[in-house]
């Protein structure tokens, strides 16, 4: 039987299709996605799952229309403080992986302020991947590895990744019906269990999480042994 889930990764897919289905703008879909994430953090906290890592904005998402990217950046800046207040209540930290420096200074400042607000919390960690790509992360880690004087091992290399202070995910959930990982944590998910659902991210709630956890509980993990 699998061990207790400690770390869940989520590819939050389907915001735009959810909005289109309801005759709403893409922005409204992303707003609904922000609320869904807030609810998911609380659901994980109630289920004693201390690590949640989500794919917020990929390196490829910069190729979307300038209007949508601008709306998303504004949304990120507003959610930063809201999430910090919410995390403060439940005793969780906020962590950002990826290239935060790709965003405007205002976005960087908003998240830095929020990270500092909850940096001493010890109950859990919400990690948001922003301007993140798994291959990009590995390449950046490889650059750091050039400075290593000792023999490079997978354990040492893992410490050079953005997720160096996080355990590898036990379970990866992707909403929205697509069955792929889309450059999300390729190094860290080598032995993660994968769960795919057609449910769009704004509709994914605690009941859907419990269904994913029940499926996880049926699986046997032997890590290649």
Secondary structure, DSSP 8 states (H G I E B T S, - for coil): ------EEEEE---HHHHHHHTT--HHHHHHHHHHHHHHHHHHHHHTT--EEEEEEEEGGGGGS-HHHHHHHHHHHHHHHHHHHHHHHHHTEEEEEEE-GGGS-HHHHHHHHHHHHHTTT--SEEEEEEEEE-HHHHHHHHHHHHTT--S---HHHHHTTSTTTTS---SEEEE-SS--S-TTSSTTTTTT-EEEE-SS-GGG--HHHHHHHHHHHHH----TT-
